[in-house]
């Protein structure tokens, strides 16, 4: 008997909810008090994520959904899962810091669009480790996508001298996300671990990771981090980020990461609209052009991937 029955409709609905949450997150991050540093804020919002995730985690256990605790694991499998949790949690902790830093330094709009480079890294991992060949059409779209991101990163000049290092920092977020999401997708698909459990473990480990970095890498880091926990925006960001995480994990439990990502693709447009009245940012023409090209390329890559996924089973059936 199957442990879980996926629903495409639920997956898409959850992805649309994730789109809204993703769109407001950069705004909330940049609305934090000016005296709260990026690392302290990343730690503080992670603490609040644990606060919000713990009751859901406990509620699920009390209602009888044991998930990963309901099966017997060998020592080898238990060790593997612990290492996977620690590794993915550290990746998410680092990505949270880069997210806050990138949004602050590059600006909410540029950082939001940069984070849409996610498919580029997914393509890279597929090519390197899964040996999946790309069609000329996919390669062309990838080249255009890279060009659009470069155009955005140089402030619409295409000059290397204009390339913002903070834009590159923002690119680190989808790089880390792409690795961690693939790992978590495998765990959700092949084990009975629930999205609530994944979320709780992920935010707990991320918080401990950032706490360690604060303690050893920043003078008076612990004091600054604890002070940031009591800022209102830390709690708001922690709640929204927690909701986005758990909604996302439920979405990718129903549908493939590629499809869920394609549904959430336009979220930087929401960030762009909100950044003008709430952050006082000015949206430039080159940012709009870059966003349109990036979204078009991502949709093109998604449709191409879905077409290949449909053609392969049909070809195998024809041979049989």
N, C-alpha and C positions, 0 to 999 in steps of 0.2 A: 504494500500500500504506500502511495506517495506521501511524503511528509508535508508537502505544500503544493497547492494548485495555483499557478500564476494566472493573472488576468491582465491582458494588454490594456483594457480600458482603465483599470485602476492604476496601472503603471503610468499611463499618460496623464491622468488626472493628478496624480501625486507629483509628476514632473512639472506640471503647470504651477502647482503650489510652490514647488522648489524655485521656479523661475521668479516668482514674486519676492520670495525671501532673499534670493541672491541679489536681486535688484536693489533692495534697501540696505543690505549689509555694508557696502562701501560708504554710504551716507552716514549711517550710525557710527561707523569707525572714525570718520573724520569730524564728527560732532563731539568727540570726547574732549575733556578739558585740555588746554594747551600744555599744562605742566605734567601731563601723564605721558611718559615715553612709550614707544611702540612695543618694546619688550614687556614692560610692566603691564600694559593694556592687554597684550596677548595672553599673559599669565592670568590676569584678573578675569577676563572673559571666559577663559578655560575653567577657572574655579567655579564660575556661575554655571557653566555647562554641566559640571559634575553635580552641582546642587539641583539643577532641573532634571538631570538624567536619572539620579538615584531613586526618586519616588516611582518613576515609570518602571525602572528595573525591578524594584521591590514589588510593585503591584502585579507585574507579570508573573513573578515567581509565586506570589500568594494565590493567584487565580489558577495555578496548576500548570502554567506553561514553563516547563523546566528548560527547554531548549538544549543548550550544550551540557547542562547539568543532568540531563535525563539519560545519558548514554555512558557506557563504560569505555574508557579510553586506555589504550596501552601506554606504557611509559614513553615509548617513542613518539606516539601520536600526541600525547599531552605535552611533551617537550617541544614538538614542532609547533603546536598551536600557541604555546607561550611565546616562543621566539617570533612567530608571525605577528602576534599581538604587540609585542614590544617594538618590533621594527616598524610596523605600520603606525603605531601610536607616536613614535618618535618623528616619523615623517610628517604626520599631521601636526605635531607640535611645532616643528620647524616651519611648516607651510603657514601656520597661523601667524607666526611672527612676521614672515615675509609678506603675508597678505596685509597686515596692519601697516607695516613699513612702506610697502609699495603703494598702497592707496594714499598714504600721507604724502610721500615724496613725489610720486608721479602724477598724483591727482586722481580723483575718483573715476573720471571718465576713461582716461588712458589706461589705468590699472585694470578696470573692468574689461576693456576690450582685449588687453594683453592676456588676461586669464582665459580668453576664448581660444588661446593657442593649444588648448587641451588636445584636440584631435591630432595635431601635429606630433605630439609625443606618443599618442596611442599608435599612430602609424609607424613611428620609429621603433617602438617595442615589437609590433607585429612583424616588421621587416627583419629586425635583428634576431629575435628569439623564436618566432613562429614561422619564419621563412615564407610569409605570405606576400606573393608578388602583387604589385599594383599595376593597374592598366594605365596606358598613356593618358587617358582622360583624368584619372586620379592623380597622376604625377603632375599634370598641368595645373589642376586645381590646387594642389599642394604648393606649387611654385608661386601661383598667384596669391595664395594665402600668406606665404612667407613674405612676399613683396609688399602686401598690404600692411602687415605688422611692422615691417621695416620702415615703410612710409610713415606710419603712425609714430614709431619710436624716434624718428628723426624730426618730428614736428612738422611733417608735410614737406620736407625739403629734399629727401633722398640723399642728403649729405652725411657721410660717416661722422663728420665733426659735430653734427647735431644730434647724434644718437644719445639718448638719455640713459645713464647707468641705472637710474631708478626704474625705468621701463624694463630693463633686463632683470632687475630684482623681481619685478612683478611676474615675469615669465617663469621664475622659479616656482611659483605657486602651482600652475598647471603641470609643471614637470613632476613635482612631488605628488600631487593629486593623482596623476595618471598611473604612477607606480602603486600607490596605496589602494586606489579604487579597484585595480585589477586583482590585487591580492584579496581584498575583502569580498569582491564578487565571487571568487572561487570558494571562499569560506561559506558564504551565504548559499551557494549552489550545492555544495558537497557535504555540508554538515547541518545539523538541526539548530545551529546557533541563530538566535533571533535578531532582528534589527535593533531592538531595544538593548539587548546584551552587547552587541557590537558597538553601539553608540556609547554605552556606559564604560566599557573597557577602553575604547578609543579616547574618550575625553579624560578619563582618569590617568591613563598613561601619558597623554599629551601634557596634562597639568604637571605631573611629576617631572617630565622632561624639561619643561620651561622653568619649573622651580629650581631644578639643578643648575640650569644655565644662569638664572638670576643670581643664585647663591655664589657661584664660582667665577662668573665672567663680568659682573657689574658691581662696582663699589656701592655699598648700601642697597644692593639689589632687592634683598628680602623686604626691607622696610618700604621701599618704593612700590614693590609688588603688592604688599598687604594694604598699603594706603589706597592703591588703585582699585582693589576689590570693592571698596566702599563707595566708589563713584557710581552714580546712577547709570551712566552710559555703559559701564562695564556689565551691569546686570542686564540692561536692555540688549546689548550685543550678545551676551551669553545666551539669553533666551532665544533670540532670533536665529543665532548660529546653531543652537541645539535643535530647534524645530526644523531647520533646513537639513541638518544631518540625518535626523531620524526619518524625515519625509523622503530624503534621497535614498537612504538604505532600503526603505520599503519599496520605493520605485524600482530600483535595480534588482530587487528580488522578484518583481513581476516581469520586467522587460530588460533587454540587454543594455549595457552601459552606453553603447553608441546611440541607441534610440532615445534613451532618457536624456543624454547630453544634447541631442538634436532638438528636443522639445524645449529645453531650457536655454538654447542658444541666444535668443533675442534679449536676454535679461540686461545686457549693458545699455540697451535703449531706455529702460526704466531708470537705471542709474543716471543716465545722461539728462533725462527730463527732470529728475529730482535734484540733481546737483546744482542747477541754475538758481532756483529759489532758496534752497536750504543751505548750500555751501557758498553761494556767490560765485561759482565757477562760470566761465564763459565757454560755450561750446563752439568750437571752430569748424569751418567747412571741411577741413581735412579729416577731422575726427568722424564726422558723419559719413564721409566717403569711405574711410577705412572700415567703419562698422558695417556698412552695407556690403562691401566686398567680402569681409570676413564671414558675415552671416551667410551670404550666397555661396561661398566656397564650402562652408561647413555643411550646408544642406545638400550641396552637390555631392560631397564625399559620402554623406550618410545615405543618400538615395542610391549611389553607386554600390555601396556596401550591401544594402538591402537587396539590390538587384542580383548581385553575385550570390548572396545567400539563398535566393529563390531559384536561381538557375542551376546551382550544383545538385540539389536533390532531384530536380527534374532530369538532369543529365544521367545521374546514377539510375534513376527509375527506367530511363530509356534503354540503358545498357542491359538491364535485367529483363 
